[in-house]
Amino acid sequence: MRLASIHIYCVKSLAGVGVTEAETEPWGLRHDRRWLVVKPDGTVLTARKEHRLLGMTAAPAEGGKIMLAGLDRSTIHIKEPVDGECLGIGLSRLHSVRAAGPEADDWLSHQLGQSVRLGWLDDPRRRTVSLDHGGRSGDSLNLSDAGPLLLTTTASLRQVNDWLALGAAERGEVASAPMVMARFRPSIVIDGAEPPFVEDNWRQVQIGGVEFRFAEQCDRCVMTTIDPQTLAVSKEPLRTLARHRQRDHKTWFGIRLIPSTTGTIRVGDSVAVR
């Protein structure tokens, strides 16, 4: 097995970018989900409610900055606000982030047609992985919902697409285009894992020289039903996952991991599991 791809999502709910290598930190991949969009009342705005967030891209940039690309194709570079004011937010196990400042807020508000602010998590050690999501004492977390990294496999996505085609045929419908992995917003994608969904049983994963431990299987939400290219919403893949991968009234795809060690992972690295 090998590491097929690595994905960084600098801003929670915005589209991410593929990278050839990434530094693994205790709370996740460097630059991953350290920023978020906040409404004036402190509510965290995600693509579950505002689909247009997925139409914007956030990428790491030089000098402690990120680059945002907007719906209107404009871009802005934003520096980490290490001395920014504290911005109160409503997020599990975290009460504040650093405000990015008026320039970033104005740009984002223009893109979304509503007043929003951009915040940055200065120290992920201020947030912990919940025990309910596989956390242990001392586990830190970026701004991800539940776990530092999400692992998926190409074999499992291929199986989902086979199920989608079969379901369409049974309903007498024309099969839609295959689902792309971006629907599931993985941190890392593994190639060569067989059979499909074998990752559900992994408890330790080593990528190159970096070790990770299993936290939990990942239950999927409505964000997977939003096409990352067109932003159109459909019933899939949740309808198909509910047919084949439902348990406890939830649907499952991918596993969440917590780093056991730190270091650099690279596309093409060998993957060992147990």
N, C-alpha and C positions, 0 to 999 in steps of 0.2 A: 504494500500500500504506500501511497505517497500523498503529500500535501499538494492539492491541485490549485487552490487559490486562497488568498487572504483578503479580507475586506475590512475597511476602516470607515466608521460612521462618526465623524467628528461631532456632529450635532444630532441629538436625539430626534428621530423621526425624519430627518432629511436623508436624501439618497447618499450613499457612500461611494467610495472609490476602491478599486482593486490595487493592491500593492504587491511587489515581489518579495518583500521581507518586512518583518515587524518585530519590534522589541516587546517581549512579554514582561509585564509588570505584575505585581501581586493582585491588582484590581482589574486586569485586562490588558489588551493591547495598547501600546502607547498611542496617544491622540484619540483613542476610540471613546465616543460618548462622554466627552468632558463638558459639552455645551448643551443647552436646551433653550427652548422658546417658552416664554412665560406671558400670560395675560396680565392685564393691570391689577387684577385681584390676587395674583400669585399662583393661579392655577396653571399647571404645566400643560401646554398645548401640544398635542401629538397628532399624528396622521390619522388616528382613529376618528377624530372629529374634524380635522382640517386636512383633507387629502392633498391639497396643493403643496404641503410640506415635502411630500415625496417627489415633487417636480423640481425641487431645488437640490443642489449638490454642495456638500461640504468636504473639503480636502485639506490635509496638512500642508502648510507652507513654511518657508524659511523664517528664522528669527522669532520663533515662538508664536507664529500666527496661523490662522486658518484662512482659506479662501472660500467664500460663498459665491455660487453662481445662481442667479435668480431666474424666475419664470420669464422675465423679459430679456434674458441672456446677459444682463449686466453682472458685474462681479465686484466684490469688495473684499479687502484684506483686513482682518481684525486681529489685534494683538491680545494675548492673554492679559486680562485686567488684574494683575497681581495686587494692585492697591485699590481696586474698584470698590465701590460701596457695596455693602451687604444687601442682597435682594431676597426678601422672604418668599418662600415658595411652598407649595403643598405637594410633597413627594415623600413616599415611604422612607422612613429612617434618615431623612435629611430635611433641614428647615431653612437653609439659605445657600445661595451661591453668590458669586461676585458679578456685579452688573458690568456688561461690556461697554456701556456708554451710549450717548445719544446718536452718534453717527450710525452705529450698528442697529440701534432700535429704529431709527427713521427709515433705514434701508429695508429692514425686514417688514416694517409696518406698511411700507409702500407696496412691497411684493404681495402681501396677503390682504391688503385692503382693510386692515383693522389694526388697532393699537396693540403692539406686542413689544416685549423686551427680550434681549438675549443675555443669558447668564452662563457663567463658567464655574465649574467645580474646581476650586483651588487645591483641595487635598482630599483625594478619594478615601483616605483613612478615616474621614469623618462619617463615612457611610459603611454599613456592614451588610453582608449577605445574610438574609433571614435564615433562621434555623429551619423554617418550613420549606425553604428552597435548597436545602443541602448545605447550608453554611455551618461553619464551625467557629469557635471563639478565635478572634483575630483575623477572620476573612474580611477583606475590604472589597468595595464595589464601586465601579464608575456609575454613570447615570443609566445603565441598562435596567430593565424592569426587574430582573430577578437574579441573573448570573453574569459573571464577567465575560464569558465567551459562549457562542453557540456553534456547535459542530453539526454539519450535515454531510451526507455522502451522495455521490453521483448515482449510485445504484438505487438508493431510496427515491430520488427524484425520478429516475427512469421508471420505477415501479408505479409511482403516482401518475405519470403520464400514460402508462399502459392502462391503468384503471380509468383514467379520464376518457381515453379512446373507446374502451369497452363500454363504459356507461353511456356515451353518446350513441354508440351503435345500438344498444339495447333500447334507447328512447327514440330511435329513428332519426337522430339528429346528425348534422355534419359535425365532425370532430373539430374542436377549436385548436388553435395553435398550441403546441406543447408549453407547459409552464416553464418559466425560467427560474433559476435558483434565486434570483434577486427578490422574488416574491417572499422568500423566507428569511431574508436579511441575515445570512450566516456570517460569523467571524472567520471560520475556516471550513473549507470543503475538502473532503477526502475522496480520492479516486482509488479504485481497486478493492474496495470493501464489499464482500459478498457473504451471504445473500443480502438483499435489501433489508434494511432496518436491523442489521446485525449490531449496529452501534448502540442499540437499546441495552445491550448486555455488557458493554464495555465499562470497566470500573477504573482503569488506569490507561492513560494515553500518553505516549511519548512521541514528540515531533522533533526530529533532529535530536538535539541534546536537552530539550525542555520537556518537563513532565507536568501533566495535568491530572486531576482526579474528577471523576463523575460527580455531578451535583444532583441532577434530576433529568428526566425526560421533559421536553418542551411542549407545553400545550399551546395550540395556535389560536390566534385571534383574528378579528375581521380585517386587520391590515393585510393579511395574505390575499384577500379578495380584491385588492386594489391593483390594477395593472400598473407597474412602475413606469411604463413608457407613456401610456395614454391617460392614466388616472381613472379609467373607467372601472366600475365596480360590477362584479358578477357573483354568482353563488360559489364559484370554484376558487380554490381547491377544497374549501371546508365541506362542501356537500359530499365530495368523493372521500375525503378523509373520515368524515362521519360514518360512512358506509363501511370502510375497511379498517379504520384506526381509531375507533371510538372506545373510550373507557372512562367511567366515572363522569359521564356526560360532557366529556372534553375530547378534542381531537389532538393527535400527537404527531410531531415531525421534528427530528433533531434532538440533540442532547445538550444540556448546559454543562460547562466545564469550569473548574476553578484551578488556577495555576498552583502547582506544588513547588516549582522552581521558576527562576526567571532566566531570560536569555533571548537570543534572536531565533526566530523561525523563518524559513525561507521556502518559497514555492519550489517543489521538487524534493523537499526533505522526505526521508523515509519515515514511516509511521509504524509504531509498534504498540500493541494493545494487550491488555489482559483483564 
